C-alpha cells in the first residue's frame, strides 16, 4: 500500500456544503455537520437535529474508498429517520490503488440523490446526504444501513459463493426483475429530465474510450491462462480445461481483437437496448427479503459507475458470478423475465434472440479482459494444487482469488457452451447491422 495526499474536507458541487473526506473528519464535524447536511438534503426538518454520534466504526471492504457504520441520536424520532447509517467515502488516503477508484463515485452520488424521488422504481438504501467535489473526486454518501440478518431480511450473500446460496434461481430472478424495472422506467421517461442530465449518453466517446486489445499480448495471456487451467484442472469444469477448447478460444480471441471496434459499435447500435443500468448487480450488491406470500424481493446497493449502458452488459454484471449450472439451465428463463418486465414498466419490447446475441458478444469481450486472472489468484493462493477444489476454505477466505477464478470459469463456460466463436467465423447479422 502506498499513501496518497490527504485532505480533511471538500466542498460539494451539488449542495455547496463542506463535507468530511474520511471518518476522522466526520467525527470532528460531529452532530453539527450531520445536522447541516441532513437539513440541506431535506432529510431533517428545521426543528430537528442530530444530537449525538453514538457509534462510528470504520472498515475497508471492496476496491475503493473507506466505509463506516455510523449510529446517531436525533432530537426528535421521526418514522423513516433511521439512527443506523452507512457512510461511503470516495477516498482512501492510506492506499493509492484503492484511492484511484474514486472516479466511480460521481455517478453514484447522482443516483443516490435521484433515488430520493418517491417514485423511484426499485428499492435502494434511503439516501440521507450525498455530494462530491468533482475537481478532486472527493465524495461522500450517507444512507440508511441495511439490517442484514434481522427480521425478514436475509444475511448478506457473498459474491461467488453461490454454493451456499439458497434457491439461486429465485435470487437471480429477483435481481433481474429489478434491473428491468430500473432500465424500463428510464426508457419510459418515468425518471424525469433530471435522469437525462445526470446520466447523459455519448456513444462515440463511450466506444472510443474502450481499452484496445493488443493481439500478441492477449495471446500471451491466454497461453498463460491455458497453462494455469491445465495445471490445476481440479479447480475448473473439465470442458473448459480441454486443450481443444482452449486452442479454439485462442483463435476466437485473436479474431475478436481484429474486429473489436466493430463489436463495440454493434453492442451500442440498438437504442432500445441502451438504458440507465446498474453495472454490477450481483448478489453481494443487494439485499433480499420474503413477502408474506413467500415471494422473494430484492433491493440494490453499490451504484458505482451507474449510467447508460447496454442492458446486456447489465444482465451479465448481475449473473456473471453465478455458477455455470445457472447459465446452462436458466439463462433463457432470466432473459425472458427481463424482456417481460422491461416492457411491462414501459420500455420497448425486445427480441429474445437479439438480446441473447448481445449478451453473448458482451461476454466474448469480457472474457478477453479476464485472461489476467492467474497472477491475481496466485498472489493469494501460491499453491492451488494443495487444495482439493475451488470450494476449499483457501478460496472462500480469499475474495480476490475466489472471484477471479469464478468469473473466469463463468466466462469460459459461456464461450464453450454457446460457441461464442461462431460470431466471428461467418458473415453474421451483427456485422450487417453496422455497415
N, C-alpha and C positions, 0 to 999 in steps of 0.2 A: 504494500500500500504506500502511496505517495501523497502527502498532504497537498492541498491546494489553498490558494489565498482565501482567507476567511473574512466574511463580513457579518455583522450582527443584525442589521435591519435594512430593509429595502422599502421603496415606496411603490405601491401597486398602481398599475396603469388603469385598472377598471374603477376602483373606488377612491384612489388618491390618498389612501391611508398608509402610514408606515406600519410594517408588519415584521415579525421576527423571522430570521433566516435559519434558526436552529433551536433546539429545545431549551438551551440555557437562556437564550434571549427571550424566548416565550415565558420562561419562569420569571425573568427580571421584569417583563412587561406586566405580568400578573393579571389580576382581575380587571384593572383599568383598561389594558389593551383589549381584553376579550369583550368587555362591555362596549367599548367603542366599535369594535369590529362587528359584533352581533347586532348592534343597533344600526350600523351602516348598511348591513345586508338585509335588514328587515326582520331578522330572527327574534330580536328583543324589542319590546315596546319601550318608549322613552321612560316609562315609570318602573322599569325593571332593570336589573343589573346582575352581573356575575359578582358574587361577594367573596368567593374563596376558591383557590385551586386546592383540591383535596388529594390529587394524585397526578403525577407526570412520569410515566415510565417509558424511557427511550429504548428503541430496539432497531436493529438493522435487519431487513429482510428484503429479498428481491435484488434488482440490479441497479437501483438508482439512489434516490435520496433517503435521508433518515426519516423514520416514522416514530410516533409516540402514542401511547394511550394517555388520554387526558380526562380527568374527572373534576367536576366543578360543582359548586353550590350557587343557587340563584336567590335573589331577594324574594322572588315570588315563583312558586312552582306553577307551571302552565302545561296543560296537556300537549304532548308532542315536543316539549322542550327537554330533551334528554340530558341528564348530567354526565353520561358516559360517552366520551367523544374520541374520535380518531384523528390524528394530525399527520399529514403527509407534507414533508418539505421536499423541494426540488433539489436541494443542495446536500452534499456530503463532503464537508471540508477536510475530513480525515482520509479520504480515499479519492484520488484523482480520477480513477477509472469510473467509479460509481458517479462521481460528480459530473462526468462528461455526459451522463444520461439525462441531464436536466432539460435537454431540448424536448423531451417527451411531455413536459408539464404544461406548456401554454394551451394546447387544445383541451387538456384535461380540466384546466381551470375554467375555460369557457363552457365546457359541457356541464361542470358542476353548477355553474350559475344558470345555465339553460334548464337544467333538471329541476330547478325550484319552481317552475311553472306547474300548477296543479294538474294540468292536462298532459304532463309528460307520460309517454305511453308505457313505460316499464318501471319496475321497482329499482330504485338506486338508494344508497345511503343519503339521508336528508342533509343537504349542504347548509352549514352554518355560516361559513365565510370562505371565500376563495379568491385569490388575486395573484398577480405576477408582475414583476418588473422585467419587461421584455429585454431591456438593454443587457442585463446580467443573467437573465433566465433564472432569477431567484423567485421562487413561488411558494405558496402555502395553500393547503386545502384542509379545512376543519369540517368534519362531518360527524353524523351520529355513528356510534360504534355498533357493528352487528354483533348481537349476543349469541355467538356460535355455541351450540350445545345446550341452549336453555329454552325451555318451553317447547314450542313446535319446531324450532329451528335446529337443523342438523348440525353436527360437528363440522368444522371446516374440512373440506375434501382436498387433500394434497394433489399436486399435479403429477401426472404419470404414475399414479398409484391405483389404477382402476381395478387391480386385483383385489382391493379391499372396498371398492365402491359398491354399495348395494343397488341392484337394479340399474345398471349403467344406461340402458336404453331410455328409461324414464328420465334420468338426469339429463342426458344429451337432448332428448326431445324438449324438455323444459327450456334449455338454453337456446336451442334453435328457434323455438317459438318466440323468445324474447328478441333475438336478432331480427327476425322477420317483422315483428311489431315496430321496432325502432326504425328500421330501414323503410318499411312500408309507410309508416306515418310520415317520415320525411318526404318520400316521393309524393304523398298525397297533399303536402303543404300544411300538415297539421302542426308542425313545429314552428311555423311562422317565419317572417322575414329575418328575425334575429339569427336563425339557424343558417341562413344563406350568408349572412355577414360573418358569422363566427367560423364557418367552415366552407370557404369558397373552393371552387374546383378549377384547377389549372392543369388540364390533361397534358399539355405539351411539356410543362415543367415536370410534372409527375413522372412521365415516361423518360424524359431526358436525364433526370437525376438518379435513375436506377443504376446501381453499380454494374459495370460491364464485366463479363467473364472473359478471362484470358484463357484460350484453349489449352496451350501447353501446361500452364499452372493447374488448371482444372483436372486435366488427365493425370497429372502427377498426384493430385489429392485423391482422385478416385482410385488410383492404384494403391495408395496407402490405405484407403478405406477398405478396399478389397482384401488386402493382406490382413488387416485387422479382423475382418469378418470371418475369414477362413481360419485364422489362428485361434479365434475364440468362438467357434461355431456354436458352442453350448449356450451362448448368450442370445442367439437370434433364431427365428424360424428357419428351417432348413432351406426353404426355397429362395431366400434372399442371400444365403451364403453359397449358393450353387455357382460354380465357376462360369458355366454357360450364361446364366443370367447376368452375372457381373460384367462379362465381356459385352453383352448386349446393352447393358446400362452405360458402359463406357462409350460405345458407339453412338447411342442415343444422345448422351450428354454432349458429345462433340458436335452433333447435328444441331442440338438446341443452341449451342453457342453461335453457330453460323447464322441462325435465324432469330437471335434473341430480340432484336429490335422489332421484327415482325410480330413475335409472340406477345410482347408487351403492348404493342399497338392493338393487336386483336383483343387482348384482355380488357382493354379500355375502349372498345369500339361500340359497345351496346349501352346507350344511355339508360335503358330500362334496368340494367344490372349495376349501375353506379349509384350509390346512396350513402347516407350517413351511417357509419358502421362502427361497432366495437371490434377492435382488431385481434383481441386475444381472450375471447370469452370461454376459456377452459374452466373446468370445474373448480380450480383453485381461485378463480377470479369471480366467484359467485357465492351466493348463499341459497339454501333450499329449505322449504318447509312444506308440510302437507295440509291441505284444506280439510275441513271436517268430513268431506266426502271421500277423502283419500287421495285427491289429485295433487300431484307434486308440482309446486311452483318454484320459481327462482327469481332472484334479483342479481344485478351485475355490479361489480366493483372494478377498480383499477382501469381507468379510462385513458391511460397514457397513449398519446398519438391517435386518439379518436379523430375521425374525419371522413371525408368522402373517399370511397374506395370501391373496388369490385365486391359485390355481395358474395361471390365465390371465395374470395380471399378471407372474408369474414367468417364464412361457414367453416373453412379449413382451420382458421385460427381457433375455432371452437372445438372441432372434432379431431384435430390433428394429433392430439396427445392421447387419444383413446386407444384401446387395444386393437390389434389388427382384426380380431373377430368382429368388432363393432363395424368396421368398414366393410368387411366381407359380407356380413349378414344384413346390415341395416342402412347402408349408405343411401339406397334408393328411398327407403321409408323417410329418412331425415330430409332428403331433398324435397320429397312430396309435402312434408309438413311445412317446410319453409315456403314453398310455392303457394300453398293454400292460404297460409296466414298472411303472407306478403300482399296477396290480392285482397283478402278479407278486410284488411285495415286501410285499403285504398291505393295500394301500389299496383303496378302493372301486372298482368298475367304473364308469367314466364314459361317458356318452353322447357320441359324437363330435360330433353336430350341436349339442348343448348347449354343449360345451366351445368349439367354434368360435364360437358366438354370444357367449359370454362374452369370448372373445379379441377379437372384432370390436368389442364395445362398450367394452372397455378401451382399445383402440386409438382409438376415437372420442373418448373423453375425453382421452386423451394428446395427440391431435392439437390440441386446443384449447390445451393448455399450450405447444406448440411454435410458436405463432404469434408468439412473441417473437424468433425466430431472426435476422431480418435485421440488427438493430443489433449483435448479437454477432458476426456474420460480418464486417460492415463495419468493426468495430473492428480486426480483424486483417488484413483484405484490403480496403483502402479502394476499390480499383478492380477489382471482379470481372470487368469487361468486358475487362480486359487479359490475362486468362488464357484458354487455349483450352477447358478443360473442368475438371470437379471433380477430375480425377486429376493436375492440374498440381502441381508442387512447392510452389506458393504455398499449396495446401490440404494437401498431405501433410506440410508442415513446420509448419503451424499447427493444433494439435489442436482448439481450440475452434471455429474456423471450419469445419473438416472435419466434426466431429461434429454441430454444429448443422445444417449443410446436409444431411448424410447422413440423420440421424434424421428431419428434415422430409420428405425425399424418401420414406423408408420409410413414414411415417405417411400421407402423401397418396396414395402408390401403393396402399396397402391401402384407403383410403377410396374411391378411384376404381375399383379392380379388383373390390372386394367390394360396392360401392354401399352403404356404411355408412349413408347417409341413409335407406335403406329402413326401418331400425329405428324411425324417427321419423315415417314417413309413413302408418303403419297401426296398427291395434289389435293389435299383435303379442303373441305368447305371453308375452314377458318382462314386459309390463305386467300381464297377468292373474295372473302368479305372485306379485306383491307386493300384490295387492288383498286 
